[in-house]
Amino acid sequence: MRSIILVASTRIFFIAMVVVSLWILLRGHNEPGGGFIGGLMGAAAFATLAFAAGVDDARKMLRIHPAVLMGVGLVLAAVSGLPGVVLNGSYLQHQWLELDLGLFELKLGTTLVFDIGVYFVVIGGVLSFMFRLYEEEQG
């Protein structure tokens, strides 16, 4: 039996959890955090939604099959090492681009692409498992 209060509060917490997971992801290439921890937080948001509102609602919010998300993430993580091969002859030797924008300095690197790939793999893997587990439980 669904609780209206649980479903309503979960939708609010879902948004907060996704925002925090993205913050952890983007923070991680310079400080603690990154793709793995951010991905776990993002997957927890979708798993909580699946628990409260059902797997179908969580799948609709995800908009992409978890296995496809894992594949895209794996490709991104693998491709992030190629600039190092071209520029330094070493796979996964990450490259950095530093831009001075006046008010602040923006530091971008291939580590961010790698972290985004890991983020997608973790979310896809955890949700594949969780959605299947919830579906077996329900029927």
GIPEPE-V495326 format. One record per pair of residues at least 4 apart in sequence whose C-alpha atoms are under 8 Angstrom apart, sorted by sequence separation. I is the first residue (numbers start at 0). GAP is how many residues later the second one is. D is the distance in Angstrom with one decimal. If there is no record, write none. Layout:
i-><I & I>
gap-><GAP & GAP>
d-><D & D>
//
This chain:
i-><1 & 2 & 3 & 4 & 5 & 6 & 7 & 8 & 9 & 10 & 11 & 12 & 13 & 14 & 15 & 16 & 17 & 18 & 19 & 20 & 21 & 22 & 23 & 24 & 26 & 27 & 28 & 32 & 33 & 34 & 35 & 36 & 37 & 38 & 39 & 40 & 41 & 42 & 43 & 44 & 45 & 46 & 47 & 48 & 49 & 50 & 52 & 53 & 54 & 55 & 56 & 57 & 58 & 63 & 64 & 65 & 66 & 67 & 68 & 69 & 70 & 71 & 72 & 73 & 74 & 75 & 76 & 77 & 80 & 81 & 82 & 83 & 84 & 85 & 99 & 100 & 107 & 108 & 109 & 110 & 111 & 112 & 113 & 114 & 115 & 116 & 117 & 118 & 119 & 120 & 121 & 122 & 123 & 124 & 125 & 126 & 127 & 128 & 129 & 130 & 131 & 132 & 133 & 134 & 1 & 26 & 27 & 28 & 32 & 48 & 49 & 52 & 58 & 63 & 83 & 84 & 87 & 99 & 100 & 26 & 27 & 48 & 49 & 58 & 83 & 84 & 98 & 99 & 26 & 27 & 49 & 83 & 84 & 97 & 98 & 24 & 25 & 48 & 49 & 82 & 83 & 84 & 97 & 98 & 23 & 24 & 48 & 81 & 82 & 83 & 97 & 23 & 24 & 80 & 81 & 82 & 83 & 96 & 97 & 23 & 24 & 46 & 80 & 82 & 83 & 95 & 96 & 24 & 45 & 79 & 80 & 82 & 95 & 96 & 23 & 24 & 80 & 95 & 23 & 24 & 79 & 94 & 95 & 22 & 93 & 94 & 20 & 21 & 45 & 93 & 94 & 20 & 93 & 19 & 20 & 20 & 20 & 21 & 19 & 20 & 17 & 16 & 17 & 16 & 16 & 17 & 82 & 16 & 80 & 14 & 79 & 13 & 79 & 12 & 13 & 79 & 80 & 13 & 79 & 13 & 76 & 77 & 75 & 76 & 9 & 10 & 75 & 76 & 9 & 76 & 75 & 76 & 75 & 76 & 6 & 9 & 74 & 72 & 73 & 72 & 73 & 6 & 71 & 72 & 5 & 6 & 72 & 73 & 72 & 73 & 71 & 72 & 2 & 71 & 1 & 69 & 70 & 1 & 68 & 69 & 68 & 69 & 69 & 68 & 69 & 68 & 69 & 67 & 65 & 66 & 65 & 66 & 64 & 65 & 65 & 66 & 65 & 54 & 34 & 35 & 38 & 39 & 42 & 54 & 34 & 38 & 42 & 46 & 54 & 33 & 34 & 37 & 38 & 41 & 42 & 45 & 49 & 28 & 34 & 35 & 36 & 38 & 39 & 28 & 34 & 35 & 38 & 39 & 42 & 46 & 50 & 34 & 38 & 42 & 46 & 49 & 33 & 34 & 25 & 28 & 35 & 39 & 27 & 34 & 24 & 24 & 24>
gap-><4 & 4 & 4 & 4 & 4 & 4 & 4 & 4 & 4 & 4 & 4 & 4 & 4 & 4 & 4 & 4 & 4 & 4 & 4 & 4 & 4 & 4 & 4 & 4 & 4 & 4 & 4 & 4 & 4 & 4 & 4 & 4 & 4 & 4 & 4 & 4 & 4 & 4 & 4 & 4 & 4 & 4 & 4 & 4 & 4 & 4 & 4 & 4 & 4 & 4 & 4 & 4 & 4 & 4 & 4 & 4 & 4 & 4 & 4 & 4 & 4 & 4 & 4 & 4 & 4 & 4 & 4 & 4 & 4 & 4 & 4 & 4 & 4 & 4 & 4 & 4 & 4 & 4 & 4 & 4 & 4 & 4 & 4 & 4 & 4 & 4 & 4 & 4 & 4 & 4 & 4 & 4 & 4 & 4 & 4 & 4 & 4 & 4 & 4 & 4 & 4 & 4 & 4 & 4 & 5 & 5 & 5 & 5 & 5 & 5 & 5 & 5 & 5 & 5 & 5 & 5 & 5 & 5 & 5 & 6 & 6 & 6 & 6 & 6 & 6 & 6 & 6 & 6 & 7 & 7 & 7 & 7 & 7 & 7 & 7 & 8 & 8 & 8 & 8 & 8 & 8 & 8 & 8 & 8 & 9 & 9 & 9 & 9 & 9 & 9 & 9 & 10 & 10 & 10 & 10 & 10 & 10 & 10 & 10 & 11 & 11 & 11 & 11 & 11 & 11 & 11 & 11 & 12 & 12 & 12 & 12 & 12 & 12 & 12 & 13 & 13 & 13 & 13 & 14 & 14 & 14 & 14 & 14 & 15 & 15 & 15 & 16 & 16 & 16 & 16 & 16 & 17 & 17 & 18 & 18 & 19 & 20 & 20 & 21 & 21 & 23 & 24 & 24 & 25 & 27 & 27 & 27 & 28 & 29 & 30 & 30 & 31 & 31 & 32 & 32 & 33 & 33 & 34 & 34 & 35 & 36 & 36 & 37 & 37 & 38 & 38 & 38 & 38 & 39 & 39 & 40 & 40 & 41 & 41 & 42 & 42 & 42 & 43 & 43 & 44 & 44 & 45 & 45 & 45 & 46 & 46 & 46 & 46 & 47 & 47 & 48 & 48 & 49 & 49 & 50 & 50 & 50 & 51 & 51 & 51 & 52 & 52 & 53 & 54 & 54 & 55 & 55 & 56 & 57 & 57 & 58 & 58 & 59 & 59 & 61 & 61 & 62 & 76 & 79 & 79 & 79 & 79 & 79 & 79 & 80 & 80 & 80 & 80 & 80 & 81 & 81 & 81 & 81 & 81 & 81 & 81 & 81 & 82 & 82 & 82 & 82 & 82 & 82 & 83 & 83 & 83 & 83 & 83 & 83 & 83 & 83 & 84 & 84 & 84 & 84 & 84 & 85 & 85 & 86 & 86 & 86 & 86 & 87 & 87 & 90 & 91 & 94>
d-><7.7 & 6.2 & 6.1 & 6.0 & 5.9 & 6.3 & 6.8 & 6.3 & 5.7 & 6.6 & 6.6 & 5.9 & 6.2 & 6.2 & 6.2 & 6.0 & 6.2 & 6.2 & 6.1 & 6.1 & 6.2 & 6.0 & 6.1 & 7.9 & 5.9 & 5.2 & 7.5 & 6.0 & 5.9 & 5.7 & 6.2 & 6.3 & 6.2 & 6.0 & 6.0 & 6.4 & 6.6 & 6.0 & 5.9 & 6.3 & 6.1 & 6.1 & 6.2 & 5.7 & 4.4 & 7.3 & 6.2 & 6.6 & 6.1 & 6.2 & 6.3 & 6.2 & 6.2 & 6.9 & 6.4 & 6.2 & 6.3 & 6.2 & 6.1 & 6.1 & 6.3 & 6.2 & 6.1 & 6.1 & 6.0 & 6.1 & 7.3 & 7.5 & 6.9 & 6.4 & 6.0 & 5.3 & 4.1 & 7.9 & 6.4 & 5.7 & 7.2 & 7.4 & 6.3 & 6.0 & 6.1 & 6.3 & 6.3 & 6.0 & 6.3 & 6.2 & 6.1 & 6.2 & 5.9 & 5.9 & 6.0 & 5.9 & 5.9 & 6.4 & 6.1 & 5.6 & 6.2 & 6.1 & 6.1 & 6.1 & 6.2 & 6.3 & 6.2 & 6.4 & 7.5 & 7.2 & 4.0 & 6.2 & 6.9 & 7.0 & 4.5 & 7.4 & 7.5 & 6.8 & 6.2 & 4.6 & 7.2 & 4.5 & 7.1 & 6.2 & 3.6 & 7.8 & 7.5 & 7.5 & 5.4 & 4.9 & 5.7 & 6.4 & 6.5 & 7.2 & 6.7 & 5.3 & 7.4 & 6.9 & 5.0 & 6.3 & 6.6 & 7.5 & 5.0 & 7.8 & 5.7 & 7.4 & 5.8 & 6.3 & 5.3 & 4.3 & 5.8 & 6.1 & 7.8 & 4.6 & 4.5 & 5.8 & 5.1 & 5.1 & 6.8 & 7.8 & 5.8 & 5.9 & 6.3 & 7.8 & 8.0 & 7.5 & 3.8 & 7.4 & 6.6 & 7.0 & 5.2 & 7.4 & 5.9 & 6.9 & 6.5 & 7.0 & 5.7 & 5.9 & 7.2 & 4.9 & 6.8 & 4.2 & 5.2 & 7.6 & 7.8 & 5.5 & 6.7 & 7.7 & 6.8 & 5.6 & 7.7 & 6.3 & 7.7 & 5.4 & 7.8 & 4.4 & 6.1 & 7.8 & 6.7 & 7.9 & 5.2 & 7.8 & 7.6 & 5.3 & 7.3 & 6.6 & 5.3 & 6.5 & 7.9 & 6.4 & 7.9 & 5.6 & 7.5 & 8.0 & 5.5 & 5.1 & 7.2 & 7.6 & 7.1 & 5.8 & 7.9 & 7.5 & 5.5 & 6.8 & 6.6 & 7.5 & 6.4 & 4.4 & 7.0 & 7.0 & 6.4 & 7.2 & 6.1 & 7.5 & 7.4 & 4.6 & 4.8 & 6.5 & 7.6 & 6.8 & 7.2 & 6.9 & 5.8 & 3.7 & 7.1 & 5.3 & 7.1 & 6.0 & 6.2 & 5.7 & 7.1 & 7.9 & 4.7 & 6.3 & 7.2 & 5.0 & 7.7 & 7.7 & 7.0 & 5.7 & 7.2 & 7.1 & 5.7 & 4.1 & 6.5 & 7.3 & 7.5 & 7.6 & 4.9 & 5.3 & 6.4 & 7.6 & 7.3 & 5.8 & 4.1 & 7.2 & 7.8 & 6.8 & 6.2 & 6.8 & 5.6 & 6.2 & 7.9 & 7.5 & 7.4 & 7.9 & 7.6 & 6.9 & 4.3 & 4.4 & 4.9 & 6.9 & 7.1 & 5.9 & 5.8 & 6.4 & 6.7 & 6.5 & 7.8 & 7.5 & 7.5 & 6.2 & 7.3 & 6.0 & 7.9 & 7.8 & 6.5 & 6.1 & 5.1 & 5.6 & 5.2 & 6.4 & 6.3 & 6.6 & 7.6 & 4.2 & 5.1 & 6.2 & 7.7 & 7.8 & 7.8 & 7.9 & 7.3 & 7.5 & 6.4 & 7.7 & 7.9 & 7.9 & 7.0 & 7.3 & 7.4>
//
